[in-house]
Amino acid sequence: MLIISLTKHKFGIGFCIRDGKGTFIKAKTKLCQGTPTPHEAEVFAFHQAIQLIQQLNLHNVMFEPVCKMIKDNITNSTVGHNV
């Protein structure tokens, strides 16, 4: 989830983590100052997700980003790599 308000100079992100069966594990939302481009905000959200995954000590994680550019970058640069 991504929301950008140009008039209030804020943006919000949100994501959830599920296990292999689709069972909910944890979610995070965050309201931030600034007006990034949609791509920048998506990258920020992706980074926040990676940090939470590391904090939870999760392994063999699959990502399902919404942004096509991020999907393409992950597919082209990290195939076979663990985060």
N, CA, C and O atoms as a GROMACS GRO file, in nm:
protein
  332
    1MET      N    1   0.084  -0.116   0.000
    1MET     CA    2   0.000   0.000   0.000
    1MET      C    3   0.089   0.123   0.000
    1MET      O    4   0.192   0.127   0.068
    2LEU      N    5   0.049   0.223  -0.076
    2LEU     CA    6   0.127   0.345  -0.086
    2LEU      C    7   0.032   0.462  -0.108
    2LEU      O    8  -0.054   0.458  -0.196
    3ILE      N    9   0.050   0.566  -0.027
    3ILE     CA   10  -0.031   0.688  -0.041
    3ILE      C   11   0.064   0.807  -0.036
    3ILE      O   12   0.147   0.816   0.055
    4ILE      N   13   0.052   0.898  -0.131
    4ILE     CA   14   0.135   1.019  -0.133
    4ILE      C   15   0.043   1.140  -0.138
    4ILE      O   16  -0.044   1.149  -0.225
    5SER      N   17   0.063   1.234  -0.045
    5SER     CA   18  -0.012   1.359  -0.043
    5SER      C   19   0.084   1.473  -0.074
    5SER      O   20   0.166   1.510   0.009
    6LEU      N   21   0.072   1.529  -0.194
    6LEU     CA   22   0.160   1.639  -0.233
    6LEU      C   23   0.128   1.766  -0.156
    6LEU      O   24   0.219   1.844  -0.127
    7THR      N   25   0.002   1.788  -0.121
    7THR     CA   26  -0.035   1.911  -0.050
    7THR      C   27   0.008   1.910   0.095
    7THR      O   28   0.038   2.015   0.152
    8LYS      N   29   0.012   1.793   0.157
    8LYS     CA   30   0.053   1.783   0.298
    8LYS      C   31   0.199   1.742   0.315
    8LYS      O   32   0.250   1.735   0.427
    9HIS      N   33   0.266   1.715   0.203
    9HIS     CA   34   0.407   1.674   0.205
    9HIS      C   35   0.429   1.552   0.295
    9HIS      O   36   0.523   1.548   0.375
   10LYS      N   37   0.342   1.454   0.281
   10LYS     CA   38   0.352   1.330   0.357
   10LYS      C   39   0.324   1.212   0.265
   10LYS      O   40   0.258   1.225   0.162
   11PHE      N   41   0.374   1.098   0.306
   11PHE     CA   42   0.339   0.975   0.235
   11PHE      C   43   0.331   0.862   0.336
   11PHE      O   44   0.393   0.867   0.442
   12GLY      N   45   0.253   0.763   0.302
   12GLY     CA   46   0.236   0.649   0.390
   12GLY      C   47   0.264   0.520   0.316
   12GLY      O   48   0.238   0.507   0.197
   13ILE      N   49   0.318   0.424   0.391
   13ILE     CA   50   0.344   0.292   0.335
   13ILE      C   51   0.277   0.188   0.422
   13ILE      O   52   0.241   0.214   0.537
   14GLY      N   53   0.260   0.071   0.368
   14GLY     CA   54   0.207  -0.040   0.446
   14GLY      C   55   0.234  -0.170   0.375
   14GLY      O   56   0.236  -0.176   0.252
   15PHE      N   57   0.254  -0.274   0.452
   15PHE     CA   58   0.275  -0.408   0.395
   15PHE      C   59   0.246  -0.512   0.503
   15PHE      O   60   0.239  -0.480   0.622
   16CYS      N   61   0.228  -0.635   0.460
   16CYS     CA   62   0.210  -0.743   0.555
   16CYS      C   63   0.300  -0.860   0.518
   16CYS      O   64   0.340  -0.876   0.403
   17ILE      N   65   0.329  -0.940   0.618
   17ILE     CA   66   0.411  -1.058   0.601
   17ILE      C   67   0.324  -1.180   0.632
   17ILE      O   68   0.255  -1.184   0.734
   18ARG      N   69   0.328  -1.277   0.543
   18ARG     CA   70   0.252  -1.401   0.559
   18ARG      C   71   0.346  -1.519   0.542
   18ARG      O   72   0.450  -1.508   0.477
   19ASP      N   73   0.310  -1.631   0.601
   19ASP     CA   74   0.392  -1.751   0.583
   19ASP      C   75   0.354  -1.820   0.451
   19ASP      O   76   0.270  -1.769   0.376
   20GLY      N   77   0.416  -1.933   0.424
   20GLY     CA   78   0.393  -2.005   0.300
   20GLY      C   79   0.251  -2.051   0.278
   20GLY      O   80   0.211  -2.079   0.165
   21LYS      N   81   0.173  -2.060   0.386
   21LYS     CA   82   0.032  -2.101   0.376
   21LYS      C   83  -0.062  -1.981   0.367
   21LYS      O   84  -0.183  -1.997   0.355
   22GLY      N   85  -0.004  -1.862   0.371
   22GLY     CA   86  -0.086  -1.741   0.364
   22GLY      C   87  -0.133  -1.690   0.500
   22GLY      O   88  -0.211  -1.595   0.507
   23THR      N   89  -0.086  -1.752   0.607
   23THR     CA   90  -0.123  -1.709   0.742
   23THR      C   91  -0.051  -1.580   0.778
   23THR      O   92   0.070  -1.568   0.758
   24PHE      N   93  -0.125  -1.486   0.831
   24PHE     CA   94  -0.071  -1.356   0.870
   24PHE      C   95   0.035  -1.373   0.979
   24PHE      O   96   0.014  -1.446   1.076
   25ILE      N   97   0.149  -1.303   0.962
   25ILE     CA   98   0.254  -1.302   1.064
   25ILE      C   99   0.265  -1.164   1.128
   25ILE      O  100   0.259  -1.152   1.250
   26LYS      N  101   0.281  -1.060   1.046
   26LYS     CA  102   0.299  -0.924   1.098
   26LYS      C  103   0.269  -0.824   0.988
   26LYS      O  104   0.284  -0.854   0.869
   27ALA      N  105   0.227  -0.705   1.028
   27ALA     CA  106   0.203  -0.595   0.933
   27ALA      C  107   0.270  -0.469   0.986
   27ALA      O  108   0.298  -0.457   1.105
   28LYS      N  109   0.295  -0.378   0.895
   28LYS     CA  110   0.354  -0.250   0.934
   28LYS      C  111   0.296  -0.139   0.847
   28LYS      O  112   0.281  -0.155   0.726
   29THR      N  113   0.263  -0.028   0.909
   29THR     CA  114   0.227   0.094   0.838
   29THR      C  115   0.314   0.205   0.893
   29THR      O  116   0.358   0.200   1.008
   30LYS      N  117   0.339   0.305   0.812
   30LYS     CA  118   0.423   0.415   0.856
   30LYS      C  119   0.386   0.540   0.778
   30LYS      O  120   0.373   0.537   0.656
   31LEU      N  121   0.369   0.651   0.849
   31LEU     CA  122   0.344   0.782   0.790
   31LEU      C  123   0.475   0.860   0.797
   31LEU      O  124   0.535   0.871   0.904
   32CYS      N  125   0.519   0.914   0.683
   32CYS     CA  126   0.648   0.980   0.673
   32CYS      C  127   0.633   1.120   0.615
   32CYS      O  128   0.537   1.150   0.544
   33GLN      N  129   0.729   1.204   0.646
   33GLN     CA  130   0.735   1.339   0.589
   33GLN      C  131   0.803   1.332   0.454
   33GLN      O  132   0.894   1.252   0.434
   34GLY      N  133   0.760   1.416   0.361
   34GLY     CA  134   0.825   1.423   0.230
   34GLY      C  135   0.728   1.396   0.118
   34GLY      O  136   0.614   1.354   0.140
   35THR      N  137   0.774   1.419  -0.003
   35THR     CA  138   0.695   1.393  -0.123
   35THR      C  139   0.782   1.320  -0.226
   35THR      O  140   0.821   1.378  -0.328
   36PRO      N  141   0.811   1.195  -0.199
   36PRO     CA  142   0.892   1.120  -0.294
   36PRO      C  143   0.812   1.085  -0.419
   36PRO      O  144   0.689   1.096  -0.422
   37THR      N  145   0.883   1.044  -0.521
   37THR     CA  146   0.814   0.990  -0.639
   37THR      C  147   0.753   0.856  -0.597
   37THR      O  148   0.796   0.797  -0.498
   38PRO      N  149   0.654   0.809  -0.670
   38PRO     CA  150   0.599   0.676  -0.636
   38PRO      C  151   0.706   0.567  -0.632
   38PRO      O  152   0.703   0.480  -0.544
   39HIS      N  153   0.800   0.571  -0.726
   39HIS     CA  154   0.906   0.470  -0.726
   39HIS      C  155   0.991   0.479  -0.599
   39HIS      O  156   1.022   0.377  -0.538
   40GLU      N  157   1.028   0.601  -0.559
   40GLU     CA  158   1.108   0.619  -0.437
   40GLU      C  159   1.033   0.570  -0.314
   40GLU      O  160   1.091   0.506  -0.226
   41ALA      N  161   0.904   0.598  -0.307
   41ALA     CA  162   0.823   0.553  -0.194
   41ALA      C  163   0.813   0.401  -0.191
   41ALA      O  164   0.818   0.341  -0.083
   42GLU      N  165   0.799   0.338  -0.307
   42GLU     CA  166   0.794   0.192  -0.314
   42GLU      C  167   0.927   0.131  -0.268
   42GLU      O  168   0.928   0.032  -0.196
   43VAL      N  169   1.037   0.191  -0.310
   43VAL     CA  170   1.169   0.141  -0.267
   43VAL      C  171   1.184   0.157  -0.116
   43VAL      O  172   1.236   0.068  -0.049
   44PHE      N  173   1.138   0.269  -0.062
   44PHE     CA  174   1.143   0.291   0.083
   44PHE      C  175   1.061   0.184   0.155
   44PHE      O  176   1.107   0.128   0.254
   45ALA      N  177   0.941   0.154   0.106
   45ALA     CA  178   0.857   0.052   0.167
   45ALA      C  179   0.924  -0.085   0.159
   45ALA      O  180   0.921  -0.163   0.255
   46PHE      N  181   0.986  -0.115   0.046
   46PHE     CA  182   1.056  -0.241   0.028
   46PHE      C  183   1.170  -0.253   0.130
   46PHE      O  184   1.192  -0.359   0.188
   47HIS      N  185   1.243  -0.144   0.149
   47HIS     CA  186   1.353  -0.141   0.246
   47HIS      C  187   1.299  -0.164   0.388
   47HIS      O  188   1.359  -0.239   0.465
   48GLN      N  189   1.188  -0.101   0.421
   48GLN     CA  190   1.127  -0.122   0.552
   48GLN      C  191   1.087  -0.268   0.572
   48GLN      O  192   1.103  -0.323   0.680
   49ALA      N  193   1.036  -0.331   0.467
   49ALA     CA  194   0.998  -0.472   0.474
   49ALA      C  195   1.120  -0.560   0.498
   49ALA      O  196   1.116  -0.652   0.579
   50ILE      N  197   1.229  -0.532   0.428
   50ILE     CA  198   1.353  -0.609   0.447
   50ILE      C  199   1.402  -0.596   0.590
   50ILE      O  200   1.442  -0.695   0.651
   51GLN      N  201   1.399  -0.475   0.645
   51GLN     CA  202   1.443  -0.455   0.783
   51GLN      C  203   1.357  -0.536   0.881
   51GLN      O  204   1.410  -0.597   0.973
   52LEU      N  205   1.226  -0.535   0.861
   52LEU     CA  206   1.137  -0.610   0.950
   52LEU      C  207   1.162  -0.760   0.938
   52LEU      O  208   1.162  -0.832   1.039
   53ILE      N  209   1.183  -0.807   0.818
   53ILE     CA  210   1.213  -0.950   0.796
   53ILE      C  211   1.341  -0.989   0.869
   53ILE      O  212   1.349  -1.096   0.929
   54GLN      N  213   1.441  -0.902   0.865
   54GLN     CA  214   1.566  -0.930   0.937
   54GLN      C  215   1.543  -0.929   1.087
   54GLN      O  216   1.596  -1.015   1.158
   55GLN      N  217   1.465  -0.833   1.138
   55GLN     CA  218   1.436  -0.827   1.281
   55GLN      C  219   1.363  -0.951   1.329
   55GLN      O  220   1.387  -0.999   1.440
   56LEU      N  221   1.275  -1.004   1.246
   56LEU     CA  222   1.198  -1.124   1.281
   56LEU      C  223   1.278  -1.252   1.255
   56LEU      O  224   1.231  -1.362   1.285
   57ASN      N  225   1.399  -1.237   1.201
   57ASN     CA  226   1.487  -1.350   1.172
   57ASN      C  227   1.420  -1.452   1.080
   57ASN      O  228   1.428  -1.573   1.104
   58LEU      N  229   1.353  -1.402   0.976
   58LEU     CA  230   1.287  -1.489   0.881
   58LEU      C  231   1.383  -1.526   0.769
   58LEU      O  232   1.470  -1.448   0.733
   59HIS      N  233   1.367  -1.647   0.714
   59HIS     CA  234   1.454  -1.696   0.608
   59HIS      C  235   1.370  -1.749   0.493
   59HIS      O  236   1.251  -1.773   0.508
   60ASN      N  237   1.433  -1.765   0.378
   60ASN     CA  238   1.366  -1.815   0.258
   60ASN      C  239   1.240  -1.733   0.228
   60ASN      O  240   1.131  -1.788   0.212
   61VAL      N  241   1.257  -1.604   0.221
   61VAL     CA  242   1.147  -1.509   0.203
   61VAL      C  243   1.123  -1.483   0.055
   61VAL      O  244   1.218  -1.468  -0.022
   62MET      N  245   0.997  -1.478   0.017
   62MET     CA  246   0.959  -1.439  -0.119
   62MET      C  247   0.892  -1.304  -0.112
   62MET      O  248   0.807  -1.280  -0.026
   63PHE      N  249   0.928  -1.214  -0.203
   63PHE     CA  250   0.868  -1.081  -0.208
   63PHE      C  251   0.769  -1.073  -0.323
   63PHE      O  252   0.789  -1.133  -0.429
   64GLU      N  253   0.663  -0.998  -0.301
   64GLU     CA  254   0.564  -0.973  -0.405
   64GLU      C  255   0.539  -0.823  -0.416
   64GLU      O  256   0.432  -0.775  -0.379
   65PRO      N  257   0.638  -0.748  -0.466
   65PRO     CA  258   0.620  -0.603  -0.477
   65PRO      C  259   0.516  -0.568  -0.584
   65PRO      O  260   0.499  -0.641  -0.681
   66VAL      N  261   0.448  -0.457  -0.564
   66VAL     CA  262   0.347  -0.410  -0.657
   66VAL      C  263   0.411  -0.336  -0.775
   66VAL      O  264   0.366  -0.349  -0.889
   67CYS      N  265   0.515  -0.262  -0.747
   67CYS     CA  266   0.581  -0.178  -0.848
   67CYS      C  267   0.656  -0.265  -0.950
   67CYS      O  268   0.744  -0.342  -0.912
   68LYS      N  269   0.622  -0.252  -1.078
   68LYS     CA  270   0.684  -0.333  -1.183
   68LYS      C  271   0.835  -0.311  -1.190
   68LYS      O  272   0.910  -0.406  -1.211
   69MET      N  273   0.880  -0.188  -1.173
   69MET     CA  274   1.022  -0.159  -1.182
   69MET      C  275   1.099  -0.233  -1.072
   69MET      O  276   1.208  -0.285  -1.095
   70ILE      N  277   1.042  -0.237  -0.952
   70ILE     CA  278   1.107  -0.309  -0.842
   70ILE      C  279   1.106  -0.459  -0.871
   70ILE      O  280   1.206  -0.527  -0.849
   71LYS      N  281   0.993  -0.510  -0.920
   71LYS     CA  282   0.986  -0.653  -0.956
   71LYS      C  283   1.095  -0.687  -1.056
   71LYS      O  284   1.166  -0.787  -1.039
   72ASP      N  285   1.110  -0.606  -1.160
   72ASP     CA  286   1.210  -0.632  -1.263
   72ASP      C  287   1.351  -0.627  -1.206
   72ASP      O  288   1.434  -0.711  -1.239
   73ASN      N  289   1.378  -0.528  -1.120
   73ASN     CA  290   1.512  -0.516  -1.061
   73ASN      C  291   1.545  -0.635  -0.972
   73ASN      O  292   1.657  -0.685  -0.974
   74ILE      N  293   1.447  -0.680  -0.894
   74ILE     CA  294   1.470  -0.796  -0.808
   74ILE      C  295   1.494  -0.920  -0.892
   74ILE      O  296   1.588  -0.996  -0.866
   75THR      N  297   1.412  -0.941  -0.991
   75THR     CA  298   1.424  -1.059  -1.076
   75THR      C  299   1.557  -1.062  -1.149
   75THR      O  300   1.618  -1.168  -1.162
   76ASN      N  301   1.602  -0.948  -1.198
   76ASN     CA  302   1.725  -0.943  -1.276
   76ASN      C  303   1.852  -0.945  -1.194
   76ASN      O  304   1.958  -0.981  -1.245
   77SER      N  305   1.846  -0.908  -1.065
   77SER     CA  306   1.970  -0.896  -0.989
   77SER      C  307   1.983  -0.992  -0.872
   77SER      O  308   2.094  -1.007  -0.819
   78THR      N  309   1.876  -1.057  -0.828
   78THR     CA  310   1.889  -1.137  -0.708
   78THR      C  311   1.840  -1.281  -0.724
   78THR      O  312   1.818  -1.349  -0.623
   79VAL      N  313   1.823  -1.327  -0.844
   79VAL     CA  314   1.777  -1.464  -0.863
   79VAL      C  315   1.878  -1.559  -0.799
   79VAL      O  316   1.997  -1.556  -0.831
   80GLY      N  317   1.830  -1.642  -0.708
   80GLY     CA  318   1.915  -1.738  -0.641
   80GLY      C  319   1.989  -1.684  -0.520
   80GLY      O  320   2.069  -1.756  -0.460
   81HIS      N  321   1.964  -1.561  -0.483
   81HIS     CA  322   2.030  -1.502  -0.366
   81HIS      C  323   1.933  -1.498  -0.249
   81HIS      O  324   1.813  -1.480  -0.267
   82ASN      N  325   1.987  -1.513  -0.130
   82ASN     CA  326   1.906  -1.502  -0.009
   82ASN      C  327   1.922  -1.365   0.052
   82ASN      O  328   2.030  -1.306   0.048
   83VAL      N  329   1.813  -1.314   0.108
   83VAL     CA  330   1.817  -1.184   0.176
   83VAL      C  331   1.828  -1.210   0.323
   83VAL      O  332   1.834  -1.115   0.402
   0.00000   0.00000   0.00000
